[in-house]
Amino acid sequence: MDLAALQTLIGALTNDPSHDRYRVSNPDDIGTELDNVMNEWNVEAGILKDVVTLTTVDGTQTYNLSTLTGTIIRVERVTHKGLELRKIDKMYLDSMTGHDWSTDEGTPTHFYIEAEDPDVQQLVLYPIPQGEDAGANLKIE
């Protein structure tokens, strides 16, 4: 969506298609006005870009994301001990491992998001972290 399309939508939503009630000295300034309120909008809507650091626990594979502040739209990147984890899905694990992967233990190398209920989103690590991984930073961006 470009600026002209956005201006048309704003005009339609405010029942002011010719922008008679709201004017800026230069029509290009509406982009600046939108930029100025974007952070405020994100805070009000609860949609935030944030970096959260959790601590891994020995034997704990699942970490609840629903308790974090804001609305999670997507997880861009996850690191464990500073190393990036690769995003996968359960179907990949089912087809590629050839065994019951849900009990595999070791240093996490992959993650997936479990979101069967939109209000309960969980980050699941694969394999399950063990003793040497306990207390390590799990950084979610």
N, C-alpha and C positions, 0 to 999 in steps of 0.2 A: 504494500500500500504506500503510495507516495503522498506528499504533503497536500496536493490538490484534492485527492480523494478523501483524505482525512478532514480537510476544511469543509468539503461537501457533506460528509457525515455529521460533523459537528453542527453545521447549519441546519440539517434535517432534525437532529436530536433536540436542538434548542428552539425549533420552530422559527428559525431566523435564517432562511436560505441565502438571503442577500447580505447577511451580516450587518444589518442596520443597527441592532442594539449593542453589538460588541464590535468595536473597531480598534484597530491599531494603526499608528501613523503610516506604517509600511506593511503591505500584506505579507511580506516575508517574515515580519516580526512575530507572526503567530507561531512559527517554529521555535523561536526563542522563548515565547511564553509557555509553550508546551514543555520545553526542556526544563524550565524553571519549576514547574509543578510536578515533574515526573517522580522525583524522590518522595515528595509528599504523598503522591498518589500510591506509590508502592508501599509506603508505610501504612496508609489507611486501608489499602486492599489486603495487606498482610502477605504480599508477594515480594519477597526479598531475596537478593543474591547474597548469600552468606557463606562463610566458611566455619564449620563446626568441627571441633576436635573432641573425640571420645577416647576412652581408654579401653583397650581390649582386655577381656577377662578369660582366663584359662578355661577351656571347654565351652565357651559361649560363642555360638555361631550367629545368633540373631540379635540385632540392635534396633530398638524401636525409634523410628524417625518421627512418629506422630507427636512425640512430646517436645520436639524442637519448636522454636518460635517461628511463626510464619507458615505459609502454605508451600509445601514442596511441590514444584512443578516437574523438575527433573534433577537428577544427580549427574553433574558433568564429569566429576572426577573423584576417585577415592584412592587414598594412599595409606599404606600400612608400613610403619617404620621408615617413612620417606619414599618407599617404592610404590609406584602406581599399580593398582590392581586392575585387571581387565574385566570389563563388564560382559557377562554372559547371561544365558537364561537356563531354566531348568530343563527344557527340551534338549539343549545342547549337551548338558551333563548326562541326561538319560541316553542319548544316542552315542556319545563319544567315550564314556567310561566303561560301559558294558557290565557294570556292577552297581550295588547299592551305594552310591556316592554320598548319601546323606550322613554317613558315619565316618567318612575319611577324615583323618587328623593330620595336622601339619601346619606349616606357615602359610597363611592365606596368600593366594595369587590371583583370585577372582572374586567377584561379588555379583549379586543380582538383587533386584528390588522385589519384595513380596508385597503385593497390594491387592489382595482379594477383596478387601473392604477399603473403600476410598478414605475412610477416616483412620485406618490403621495401616500405616506403611512401615515396612521393616527392611533394613539392610541386612542381607544374609551373606556371610563370608564363606568361601570355599578354598581349601578345606578348613575344618574347625581348628581355631587357634589352640595351641597347647602351652605348656609351662614357659618356654623360652619366649613366647609371644605375648604373655600376660604383661600388662602395664605399658604396652607400646601404644603410641599415638595412632589413632585411626582418624584420618582427616577427610572430611566430607565437604565437597565444594559443589 
